[in-house]
């Protein structure tokens, strides 16, 4: 009897080039993705084998209709509306760029990638040619964080307790100054939208704000420690912080400047903190249940934040709620190790990638919480960082000493 059960459905899409007649149809409830794909292609009289994903109430499903109805508690009475969208294209591996030690941080901008390494070095790579353009070892300890400020300027943070400001000049890489003030490893850096300031977060639990344009030279070296610390400066101009903000109980893992007057930080103390720079104070908190290693703010819907944690779960938050009890919209849990890093796609509101200690990068659609779209394989050890700031390029760094580049060709411009 179950094999003869039918349900009435209505197909619709927001991708107008794939619209079908506006009518309902009765289908066996054993129909799944394959049968629905064949139905849509027949209705479209498609000559090419276009593949589609299917959603009910905004969530992609992978099972047959009977299972979806049962697991989601849907009614068989009336018409079930099913949205269909063109399937996301799989990224393809492009290259593997070798380093001499762990690749701990990366950041893409236009056709360039900057990377930081545990051998104390920073590198600038050309995405198109996959060639190393510049490298430098000004730091005296592992580089833990790196971020572009503009097309020529970037900043790096290190276990040596400093941040260095860099500029690409003609055919050289120049170090403009050393930023001193932290008392522990500088694990995260980011710039403001206008590119005249940057922030740093450290294992000393502090958030600091710096000028990216005005060189502030220290005239007092009495507090300089150890001659070892002085080596990193090598007569470079010393920059001092414009502002210091305290509030975290443990090390800061990520700082992101999401508005000109607001910075968000994550920490090993299980907290996301929102900082009001005009008042130089903490604005609000968001509590998690585990240490937060990384987070990413949607470039399109800036109220959506993804967090990466020690319990292998990725959580999606809607930060428009003002109360402490901001609800988790969804969780994504197919990694088998700590999730070290996360990054939204730069121009798609649904897609993101995650990196984990299980050696995998996963590509997700936020509408498919139960299963990733693709596993991007190739790393032979822990994935430490991922970046999807350039739409066509997914980059990752690992403790296998490589920076891997995957090419992504979007076919879903109208999602």
LOVEX-557675 format. One record per residue (C-alpha): y, x, z; residue number from 0. Coordinates in steps of 0.1 Angstrom, whole numbers, plus 5000, padded with zeros to 4 digits. Layout:
BEGIN
+------+------+------+-----+
:   c2 :   c1 :   c3 : pos :
+------+------+------+-----+
:    Y :    X :    Z : NUM :
...
+------+------+------+-----+
This chain:
BEGIN
+------+------+------+-----+
:   c2 :   c1 :   c3 : pos :
+------+------+------+-----+
: 5000 : 5000 : 5000 :   0 :
: 5024 : 5028 : 5009 :   1 :
: 5021 : 5043 : 4975 :   2 :
: 5034 : 5010 : 4960 :   3 :
: 5064 : 5008 : 4983 :   4 :
: 5098 : 5007 : 4964 :   5 :
: 5134 : 5010 : 4975 :   6 :
: 5165 : 5001 : 4957 :   7 :
: 5190 : 5029 : 4951 :   8 :
: 5223 : 5034 : 4934 :   9 :
: 5232 : 5068 : 4919 :  10 :
: 5267 : 5081 : 4918 :  11 :
: 5286 : 5114 : 4914 :  12 :
: 5321 : 5127 : 4918 :  13 :
: 5315 : 5151 : 4889 :  14 :
: 5327 : 5128 : 4861 :  15 :
: 5310 : 5148 : 4833 :  16 :
: 5276 : 5137 : 4848 :  17 :
: 5284 : 5100 : 4855 :  18 :
: 5257 : 5074 : 4848 :  19 :
: 5259 : 5036 : 4845 :  20 :
: 5270 : 5019 : 4877 :  21 :
: 5239 : 4999 : 4885 :  22 :
: 5210 : 5000 : 4910 :  23 :
: 5174 : 5007 : 4903 :  24 :
: 5142 : 5001 : 4921 :  25 :
: 5121 : 5033 : 4926 :  26 :
: 5088 : 5042 : 4944 :  27 :
: 5097 : 5057 : 4978 :  28 :
: 5074 : 5087 : 4971 :  29 :
: 5101 : 5099 : 4946 :  30 :
: 5117 : 5132 : 4956 :  31 :
: 5140 : 5158 : 4940 :  32 :
: 5119 : 5163 : 4909 :  33 :
: 5116 : 5127 : 4900 :  34 :
: 5153 : 5120 : 4907 :  35 :
: 5163 : 5149 : 4886 :  36 :
: 5142 : 5136 : 4857 :  37 :
: 5157 : 5101 : 4862 :  38 :
: 5193 : 5114 : 4860 :  39 :
: 5187 : 5136 : 4830 :  40 :
: 5171 : 5107 : 4812 :  41 :
: 5201 : 5085 : 4820 :  42 :
: 5224 : 5112 : 4808 :  43 :
: 5202 : 5118 : 4778 :  44 :
: 5207 : 5155 : 4787 :  45 :
: 5193 : 5180 : 4762 :  46 :
: 5197 : 5209 : 4787 :  47 :
: 5177 : 5212 : 4819 :  48 :
: 5206 : 5206 : 4843 :  49 :
: 5194 : 5205 : 4879 :  50 :
: 5209 : 5183 : 4906 :  51 :
: 5209 : 5181 : 4944 :  52 :
: 5209 : 5147 : 4961 :  53 :
: 5227 : 5135 : 4992 :  54 :
: 5226 : 5104 : 5014 :  55 :
: 5256 : 5099 : 5037 :  56 :
: 5269 : 5134 : 5028 :  57 :
: 5238 : 5153 : 5036 :  58 :
: 5215 : 5170 : 5010 :  59 :
: 5178 : 5160 : 5013 :  60 :
: 5148 : 5179 : 5001 :  61 :
: 5119 : 5155 : 5009 :  62 :
: 5109 : 5122 : 4993 :  63 :
: 5127 : 5090 : 4998 :  64 :
: 5101 : 5076 : 5023 :  65 :
: 5106 : 5106 : 5046 :  66 :
: 5144 : 5105 : 5044 :  67 :
: 5144 : 5068 : 5052 :  68 :
: 5121 : 5074 : 5082 :  69 :
: 5137 : 5106 : 5096 :  70 :
: 5173 : 5093 : 5093 :  71 :
: 5165 : 5058 : 5104 :  72 :
: 5178 : 5042 : 5072 :  73 :
: 5172 : 5005 : 5064 :  74 :
: 5151 : 4995 : 5035 :  75 :
: 5170 : 4963 : 5032 :  76 :
: 5198 : 4965 : 5006 :  77 :
: 5208 : 4993 : 4983 :  78 :
: 5207 : 5030 : 4994 :  79 :
: 5235 : 5050 : 4978 :  80 :
: 5225 : 5084 : 4966 :  81 :
: 5251 : 5110 : 4955 :  82 :
: 5241 : 5137 : 4931 :  83 :
: 5258 : 5171 : 4924 :  84 :
: 5250 : 5199 : 4901 :  85 :
: 5228 : 5224 : 4919 :  86 :
: 5244 : 5256 : 4930 :  87 :
: 5237 : 5287 : 4909 :  88 :
: 5217 : 5315 : 4926 :  89 :
: 5235 : 5347 : 4931 :  90 :
: 5221 : 5378 : 4914 :  91 :
: 5218 : 5413 : 4929 :  92 :
: 5243 : 5437 : 4912 :  93 :
: 5242 : 5470 : 4929 :  94 :
: 5235 : 5490 : 4961 :  95 :
: 5261 : 5515 : 4972 :  96 :
: 5247 : 5543 : 4993 :  97 :
: 5265 : 5555 : 5025 :  98 :
: 5254 : 5583 : 5049 :  99 :
: 5251 : 5560 : 5079 : 100 :
: 5253 : 5524 : 5090 : 101 :
: 5277 : 5502 : 5070 : 102 :
: 5293 : 5483 : 5098 : 103 :
: 5323 : 5465 : 5081 : 104 :
: 5335 : 5455 : 5047 : 105 :
: 5363 : 5435 : 5031 : 106 :
: 5368 : 5425 : 4995 : 107 :
: 5401 : 5419 : 4977 : 108 :
: 5406 : 5414 : 4940 : 109 :
: 5384 : 5441 : 4924 : 110 :
: 5382 : 5464 : 4954 : 111 :
: 5359 : 5467 : 4984 : 112 :
: 5367 : 5487 : 5015 : 113 :
: 5339 : 5497 : 5038 : 114 :
: 5336 : 5514 : 5072 : 115 :
: 5307 : 5535 : 5082 : 116 :
: 5291 : 5549 : 5114 : 117 :
: 5297 : 5585 : 5101 : 118 :
: 5334 : 5579 : 5109 : 119 :
: 5343 : 5574 : 5073 : 120 :
: 5362 : 5547 : 5053 : 121 :
: 5355 : 5541 : 5016 : 122 :
: 5372 : 5522 : 4987 : 123 :
: 5350 : 5509 : 4959 : 124 :
: 5357 : 5494 : 4925 : 125 :
: 5337 : 5461 : 4923 : 126 :
: 5335 : 5462 : 4885 : 127 :
: 5324 : 5498 : 4880 : 128 :
: 5306 : 5501 : 4914 : 129 :
: 5323 : 5535 : 4917 : 130 :
: 5337 : 5550 : 4949 : 131 :
: 5374 : 5556 : 4944 : 132 :
: 5383 : 5571 : 4977 : 133 :
: 5368 : 5581 : 5010 : 134 :
: 5382 : 5597 : 5042 : 135 :
: 5369 : 5606 : 5077 : 136 :
: 5401 : 5606 : 5097 : 137 :
: 5384 : 5587 : 5125 : 138 :
: 5364 : 5607 : 5151 : 139 :
: 5339 : 5580 : 5159 : 140 :
: 5321 : 5552 : 5140 : 141 :
: 5343 : 5528 : 5121 : 142 :
: 5337 : 5493 : 5134 : 143 :
: 5362 : 5471 : 5116 : 144 :
: 5383 : 5471 : 5084 : 145 :
: 5407 : 5446 : 5067 : 146 :
: 5430 : 5445 : 5037 : 147 :
: 5467 : 5438 : 5045 : 148 :
: 5478 : 5437 : 5008 : 149 :
: 5467 : 5451 : 4975 : 150 :
: 5475 : 5486 : 4985 : 151 :
: 5474 : 5486 : 5023 : 152 :
: 5444 : 5483 : 5047 : 153 :
: 5436 : 5490 : 5084 : 154 :
: 5405 : 5503 : 5100 : 155 :
: 5394 : 5501 : 5137 : 156 :
: 5370 : 5526 : 5153 : 157 :
: 5350 : 5534 : 5184 : 158 :
: 5375 : 5562 : 5189 : 159 :
: 5398 : 5535 : 5204 : 160 :
: 5423 : 5536 : 5176 : 161 :
: 5433 : 5518 : 5144 : 162 :
: 5444 : 5537 : 5113 : 163 :
: 5467 : 5523 : 5087 : 164 :
: 5459 : 5533 : 5051 : 165 :
: 5477 : 5530 : 5017 : 166 :
: 5464 : 5537 : 4982 : 167 :
: 5491 : 5558 : 4965 : 168 :
: 5487 : 5566 : 4928 : 169 :
: 5453 : 5583 : 4928 : 170 :
: 5451 : 5592 : 4965 : 171 :
: 5443 : 5575 : 4998 : 172 :
: 5470 : 5582 : 5024 : 173 :
: 5467 : 5576 : 5062 : 174 :
: 5501 : 5563 : 5073 : 175 :
: 5497 : 5563 : 5111 : 176 :
: 5475 : 5560 : 5141 : 177 :
: 5477 : 5529 : 5163 : 178 :
: 5472 : 5537 : 5200 : 179 :
: 5469 : 5514 : 5229 : 180 :
: 5433 : 5502 : 5233 : 181 :
: 5410 : 5516 : 5260 : 182 :
: 5377 : 5509 : 5242 : 183 :
: 5363 : 5505 : 5207 : 184 :
: 5384 : 5485 : 5182 : 185 :
: 5358 : 5461 : 5169 : 186 :
: 5380 : 5438 : 5148 : 187 :
: 5412 : 5439 : 5128 : 188 :
: 5430 : 5413 : 5106 : 189 :
: 5465 : 5409 : 5090 : 190 :
: 5489 : 5379 : 5091 : 191 :
: 5495 : 5358 : 5059 : 192 :
: 5527 : 5376 : 5050 : 193 :
: 5512 : 5411 : 5054 : 194 :
: 5539 : 5425 : 5078 : 195 :
: 5517 : 5425 : 5109 : 196 :
: 5481 : 5430 : 5119 : 197 :
: 5461 : 5423 : 5150 : 198 :
: 5432 : 5441 : 5167 : 199 :
: 5406 : 5431 : 5192 : 200 :
: 5387 : 5455 : 5213 : 201 :
: 5358 : 5460 : 5237 : 202 :
: 5386 : 5464 : 5264 : 203 :
: 5389 : 5426 : 5261 : 204 :
: 5424 : 5428 : 5248 : 205 :
: 5441 : 5414 : 5217 : 206 :
: 5470 : 5435 : 5203 : 207 :
: 5496 : 5428 : 5176 : 208 :
: 5511 : 5456 : 5155 : 209 :
: 5537 : 5461 : 5128 : 210 :
: 5523 : 5469 : 5094 : 211 :
: 5557 : 5479 : 5079 : 212 :
: 5578 : 5496 : 5105 : 213 :
: 5566 : 5530 : 5117 : 214 :
: 5570 : 5532 : 5155 : 215 :
: 5566 : 5568 : 5165 : 216 :
: 5557 : 5577 : 5201 : 217 :
: 5578 : 5605 : 5217 : 218 :
: 5558 : 5606 : 5248 : 219 :
: 5524 : 5623 : 5246 : 220 :
: 5519 : 5627 : 5284 : 221 :
: 5493 : 5599 : 5285 : 222 :
: 5473 : 5613 : 5256 : 223 :
: 5438 : 5622 : 5268 : 224 :
: 5415 : 5646 : 5259 : 225 :
: 5422 : 5670 : 5231 : 226 :
: 5393 : 5652 : 5212 : 227 :
: 5415 : 5621 : 5210 : 228 :
: 5444 : 5641 : 5195 : 229 :
: 5423 : 5652 : 5166 : 230 :
: 5423 : 5618 : 5151 : 231 :
: 5461 : 5618 : 5149 : 232 :
: 5464 : 5652 : 5132 : 233 :
: 5502 : 5649 : 5134 : 234 :
: 5502 : 5613 : 5121 : 235 :
: 5529 : 5590 : 5132 : 236 :
: 5518 : 5571 : 5163 : 237 :
: 5523 : 5533 : 5163 : 238 :
: 5525 : 5513 : 5195 : 239 :
: 5516 : 5476 : 5199 : 240 :
: 5543 : 5450 : 5196 : 241 :
: 5524 : 5426 : 5219 : 242 :
: 5492 : 5426 : 5241 : 243 :
: 5474 : 5394 : 5250 : 244 :
: 5447 : 5393 : 5278 : 245 :
: 5423 : 5364 : 5285 : 246 :
: 5388 : 5372 : 5274 : 247 :
: 5363 : 5383 : 5301 : 248 :
: 5343 : 5404 : 5277 : 249 :
: 5348 : 5423 : 5244 : 250 :
: 5365 : 5407 : 5214 : 251 :
: 5341 : 5405 : 5184 : 252 :
: 5365 : 5389 : 5159 : 253 :
: 5402 : 5382 : 5155 : 254 :
: 5416 : 5361 : 5126 : 255 :
: 5452 : 5353 : 5118 : 256 :
: 5449 : 5317 : 5106 : 257 :
: 5486 : 5308 : 5108 : 258 :
: 5517 : 5330 : 5110 : 259 :
: 5521 : 5321 : 5147 : 260 :
: 5484 : 5316 : 5157 : 261 :
: 5455 : 5340 : 5160 : 262 :
: 5419 : 5329 : 5169 : 263 :
: 5395 : 5353 : 5187 : 264 :
: 5359 : 5352 : 5195 : 265 :
: 5341 : 5372 : 5222 : 266 :
: 5309 : 5381 : 5239 : 267 :
: 5322 : 5359 : 5268 : 268 :
: 5310 : 5328 : 5247 : 269 :
: 5345 : 5317 : 5240 : 270 :
: 5368 : 5311 : 5210 : 271 :
: 5404 : 5314 : 5221 : 272 :
: 5435 : 5302 : 5202 : 273 :
: 5467 : 5322 : 5208 : 274 :
: 5503 : 5310 : 5204 : 275 :
: 5522 : 5341 : 5193 : 276 :
: 5556 : 5325 : 5197 : 277 :
: 5549 : 5319 : 5234 : 278 :
: 5527 : 5350 : 5237 : 279 :
: 5501 : 5329 : 5255 : 280 :
: 5467 : 5313 : 5252 : 281 :
: 5469 : 5279 : 5236 : 282 :
: 5433 : 5265 : 5240 : 283 :
: 5397 : 5275 : 5243 : 284 :
: 5364 : 5265 : 5227 : 285 :
: 5333 : 5271 : 5247 : 286 :
: 5300 : 5281 : 5232 : 287 :
: 5266 : 5286 : 5249 : 288 :
: 5260 : 5322 : 5236 : 289 :
: 5279 : 5353 : 5228 : 290 :
: 5298 : 5349 : 5195 : 291 :
: 5295 : 5378 : 5172 : 292 :
: 5316 : 5365 : 5143 : 293 :
: 5333 : 5335 : 5130 : 294 :
: 5349 : 5323 : 5097 : 295 :
: 5376 : 5298 : 5090 : 296 :
: 5373 : 5277 : 5058 : 297 :
: 5399 : 5288 : 5033 : 298 :
: 5402 : 5252 : 5021 : 299 :
: 5397 : 5230 : 5053 : 300 :
: 5412 : 5253 : 5079 : 301 :
: 5400 : 5230 : 5107 : 302 :
: 5364 : 5240 : 5100 : 303 :
: 5351 : 5271 : 5118 : 304 :
: 5316 : 5286 : 5115 : 305 :
: 5303 : 5308 : 5143 : 306 :
: 5275 : 5334 : 5143 : 307 :
: 5257 : 5339 : 5176 : 308 :
: 5229 : 5357 : 5195 : 309 :
: 5206 : 5326 : 5195 : 310 :
: 5201 : 5328 : 5157 : 311 :
: 5221 : 5296 : 5152 : 312 :
: 5252 : 5291 : 5130 : 313 :
: 5275 : 5263 : 5143 : 314 :
: 5301 : 5244 : 5125 : 315 :
: 5331 : 5232 : 5145 : 316 :
: 5359 : 5208 : 5138 : 317 :
: 5388 : 5223 : 5157 : 318 :
: 5412 : 5194 : 5151 : 319 :
: 5399 : 5179 : 5184 : 320 :
: 5423 : 5190 : 5211 : 321 :
: 5399 : 5188 : 5241 : 322 :
: 5375 : 5214 : 5253 : 323 :
: 5346 : 5193 : 5241 : 324 :
: 5352 : 5200 : 5204 : 325 :
: 5321 : 5187 : 5188 : 326 :
: 5296 : 5208 : 5169 : 327 :
: 5295 : 5191 : 5135 : 328 :
: 5263 : 5208 : 5125 : 329 :
: 5240 : 5237 : 5131 : 330 :
: 5221 : 5259 : 5107 : 331 :
: 5191 : 5276 : 5121 : 332 :
: 5167 : 5292 : 5097 : 333 :
: 5174 : 5328 : 5106 : 334 :
: 5148 : 5345 : 5128 : 335 :
: 5171 : 5371 : 5143 : 336 :
: 5206 : 5373 : 5158 : 337 :
: 5233 : 5362 : 5133 : 338 :
: 5257 : 5391 : 5131 : 339 :
: 5281 : 5378 : 5104 : 340 :
: 5294 : 5348 : 5086 : 341 :
: 5318 : 5342 : 5057 : 342 :
: 5330 : 5310 : 5039 : 343 :
: 5333 : 5311 : 5001 : 344 :
: 5369 : 5318 : 4992 : 345 :
: 5373 : 5287 : 4970 : 346 :
: 5344 : 5263 : 4977 : 347 :
: 5347 : 5240 : 5007 : 348 :
: 5309 : 5237 : 5011 : 349 :
: 5294 : 5271 : 5005 : 350 :
: 5291 : 5301 : 5029 : 351 :
: 5269 : 5331 : 5036 : 352 :
: 5254 : 5346 : 5067 : 353 :
: 5239 : 5379 : 5077 : 354 :
: 5213 : 5385 : 5103 : 355 :
: 5193 : 5411 : 5122 : 356 :
: 5163 : 5396 : 5103 : 357 :
: 5175 : 5418 : 5073 : 358 :
: 5184 : 5387 : 5053 : 359 :
: 5216 : 5372 : 5038 : 360 :
: 5214 : 5335 : 5035 : 361 :
: 5236 : 5313 : 5012 : 362 :
: 5242 : 5278 : 5026 : 363 :
: 5257 : 5245 : 5016 : 364 :
: 5272 : 5230 : 5047 : 365 :
: 5257 : 5196 : 5035 : 366 :
: 5222 : 5211 : 5039 : 367 :
: 5218 : 5220 : 5075 : 368 :
: 5180 : 5220 : 5075 : 369 :
: 5175 : 5246 : 5048 : 370 :
: 5195 : 5274 : 5031 : 371 :
: 5201 : 5273 : 4994 : 372 :
: 5189 : 5309 : 4988 : 373 :
: 5177 : 5340 : 5006 : 374 :
: 5195 : 5371 : 4993 : 375 :
: 5170 : 5399 : 4999 : 376 :
: 5171 : 5437 : 4995 : 377 :
: 5182 : 5451 : 5028 : 378 :
: 5156 : 5470 : 5047 : 379 :
: 5173 : 5468 : 5081 : 380 :
: 5197 : 5447 : 5101 : 381 :
: 5226 : 5431 : 5082 : 382 :
: 5258 : 5440 : 5100 : 383 :
: 5285 : 5424 : 5079 : 384 :
: 5290 : 5400 : 5050 : 385 :
: 5320 : 5391 : 5029 : 386 :
: 5328 : 5363 : 5003 : 387 :
: 5365 : 5367 : 5000 : 388 :
: 5362 : 5371 : 4962 : 389 :
: 5345 : 5341 : 4947 : 390 :
: 5324 : 5360 : 4922 : 391 :
: 5313 : 5387 : 4947 : 392 :
: 5291 : 5385 : 4978 : 393 :
: 5290 : 5418 : 4996 : 394 :
: 5270 : 5429 : 5026 : 395 :
: 5266 : 5460 : 5048 : 396 :
: 5235 : 5471 : 5068 : 397 :
: 5220 : 5496 : 5091 : 398 :
: 5199 : 5507 : 5061 : 399 :
: 5230 : 5526 : 5051 : 400 :
: 5238 : 5505 : 5020 : 401 :
: 5265 : 5481 : 5008 : 402 :
: 5249 : 5456 : 4985 : 403 :
: 5268 : 5435 : 4959 : 404 :
: 5256 : 5401 : 4946 : 405 :
: 5272 : 5384 : 4917 : 406 :
: 5279 : 5347 : 4920 : 407 :
: 5288 : 5326 : 4889 : 408 :
: 5300 : 5291 : 4900 : 409 :
: 5290 : 5262 : 4878 : 410 :
: 5304 : 5237 : 4902 : 411 :
: 5342 : 5239 : 4897 : 412 :
: 5346 : 5202 : 4902 : 413 :
: 5326 : 5198 : 4935 : 414 :
+------+------+------+-----+
